[in-house]
Amino acid sequence: MAYLNLVATSAFGTETIVASELKKLGVSETRIENGRIYFKGDYPLIVKANLWLRCAERVMIIAGEFRAEDFGELFEGTKSINWEDIIPENGIMHVTGKSVKSKLHSVPDCQAIVKKAVVEAMKRKFRREKFPEDGPLYKIEISMLKDIATLSIDTSGAGLHKRGYRLSQGEAPIKETLASSILHLSRWTADRPFVDPMCGSGTFTIEAACMARNIAPGLKRGFSSEGWPQIPQKTWETNREEARSLIINPPLDISGFDIDKKVFKAAEMNAAEAGVSDCITFQKKPVSELSSKKKYGCIVCNPPYGERMDGGGRIFDLYKEMGEIFSMLDTWSFFILTAFENFEKAYGKKSDRNRKLYNGKLKTYLYEYFGPRPERVRKNDITS
Ligand SMILES: C[S@@+](CC[C@H](N)C(=O)[O-])C[C@H]1O[C@@H](n2cnc3c(N)ncnc32)[C@H](O)[C@@H]1O
């Protein structure tokens, strides 16, 4: 079978992480653009990518790409694509769209033209005038960017951040995919203590536990390509069975704290649904009371970003307090995601590195403070 042109989408700033996840799935070449990681693959790879990518937002098939400055060009370009190679006779053809900096700026009109052209192409192959559209769903996206039309078919359905474990959430939960990306960047390993001192609904702790236990992020959910005739149900079953057999159970030391006891119900429910409640301890505790005798731990958190917090406390003071408390954990590493501009000043220490990451549409920075490497690793370094 010829390879399909595929793309995984991700939050801006996390593309290289998704590319490295794809490499682990056996993809040899990727091309990165803003929030998009292009690669080639077959239908079984679509199954693996949906099941295993922790940091990508969705996986799509690129059906075609061409310049379109008017509706005639959009219609002809779309019609020239062999849609019948992907969409079966009874497939539901649902078109969504977006347009940025393009002459064709009316999205509803682009969607209507694309639908008409796809149906025309299907008529060519199936020699019929009407299609029942009572089969599996093929969600086609027309994306216009600087007069280039990209037509893609979504294989994921709901965004991949929807793992299927979030039953409840706190006030500003971080997306599971972004949380996982930050965990990758933190280089935390399962043999080190992990703490989110402002855990809210527990996303960082749950993602850390799932990662450490090698629980495939898509194991608890379905995908829109699951009903497609190109992917036998058996392929999904075999991949899920394999994923279940790969779950491990290393000893873990993962804790989530928060000042607000109301959030723990959500955190505990979510951890239980994800199958990791036995590896995480949740406890009500303000950051001011955080202390530990353990060494080489890792703290990852997204504290409140707002200028003023509940109870009238100032965000600056909270960050200052974090800086003072964290500085006592002298062998630990810290990764703090915030949109607060004066973070380093308030925290009292310049980060070893900071990176721009988008939390939804909000520009945030991840401030990275690397602690010393654990002794075990350093001894190995000396003898090798
Ligand atoms: C942006 S939310 C974290 C969201 C979380 N990452 C999630 O995915 O649900 C910030 C959290 O910090 C907590 N918080 C605020 N001040 C705190 C303090 N002094 N000590 C501990 N937690 C605090 C809030 O109760 C809130 O749950």
The ligand as an SDF file (V2000), in Angstrom:
LIG
                    3D

 27 29  0  0  0  0  0  0  0  0999 V2000
   -3.7830   26.8700   37.6750 C   0  0  0  0  0  0  0  0  0  0  0  0
   -4.3070   25.8610   38.9820 S   0  0  0  0  0  0  0  0  0  0  0  0
   -3.4470   24.3490   38.7060 C   0  0  0  0  0  0  0  0  0  0  0  0
   -4.1940   23.4850   37.7570 C   0  0  0  0  0  0  0  0  0  0  0  0
   -3.6780   22.0680   37.6930 C   0  0  0  0  0  0  0  0  0  0  0  0
   -2.3630   21.9720   37.0520 N   0  0  0  0  0  0  0  0  0  0  0  0
   -4.6720   21.1820   36.9680 C   0  0  0  0  0  0  0  0  0  0  0  0
   -4.3330   20.6290   35.9300 O   0  0  0  0  0  0  0  0  0  0  0  0
   -5.8240   21.0840   37.4040 O   0  0  0  0  0  0  0  0  0  0  0  0
   -3.4410   26.5260   40.3490 C   0  0  0  0  0  0  0  0  0  0  0  0
   -3.7200   25.8180   41.6640 C   0  0  0  0  0  0  0  0  0  0  0  0
   -2.8810   26.4010   42.6590 O   0  0  0  0  0  0  0  0  0  0  0  0
   -3.5580   26.3040   43.9010 C   0  0  0  0  0  0  0  0  0  0  0  0
   -2.9300   27.2410   44.8670 N   0  0  0  0  0  0  0  0  0  0  0  0
   -3.0210   28.5940   44.8970 C   0  0  0  0  0  0  0  0  0  0  0  0
   -2.2930   29.0860   45.9150 N   0  0  0  0  0  0  0  0  0  0  0  0
   -1.7080   28.0310   46.5450 C   0  0  0  0  0  0  0  0  0  0  0  0
   -0.8340   27.8950   47.6650 C   0  0  0  0  0  0  0  0  0  0  0  0
   -0.3960   28.9650   48.3450 N   0  0  0  0  0  0  0  0  0  0  0  0
   -0.4390   26.6680   48.0210 N   0  0  0  0  0  0  0  0  0  0  0  0
   -0.8580   25.5520   47.3420 C   0  0  0  0  0  0  0  0  0  0  0  0
   -1.7160   25.6370   46.2910 N   0  0  0  0  0  0  0  0  0  0  0  0
   -2.1230   26.8470   45.8880 C   0  0  0  0  0  0  0  0  0  0  0  0
   -5.0000   26.6260   43.5250 C   0  0  0  0  0  0  0  0  0  0  0  0
   -5.8960   26.1300   44.5230 O   0  0  0  0  0  0  0  0  0  0  0  0
   -5.1460   25.9400   42.1750 C   0  0  0  0  0  0  0  0  0  0  0  0
   -5.7210   24.6440   42.3080 O   0  0  0  0  0  0  0  0  0  0  0  0
  1  2  1  0
  2  3  1  0
  2 10  1  0
  3  4  1  0
  4  5  1  0
  5  6  1  0
  5  7  1  0
  7  8  2  0
  7  9  1  0
 10 11  1  0
 11 12  1  0
 11 26  1  0
 12 13  1  0
 13 14  1  0
 13 24  1  0
 14 15  1  0
 14 23  1  0
 15 16  2  0
 16 17  1  0
 17 18  1  0
 17 23  2  0
 18 19  1  0
 18 20  2  0
 20 21  1  0
 21 22  2  0
 22 23  1  0
 24 25  1  0
 24 26  1  0
 26 27  1  0
M  CHG  2   2   1   9  -1
M  END
$$$$
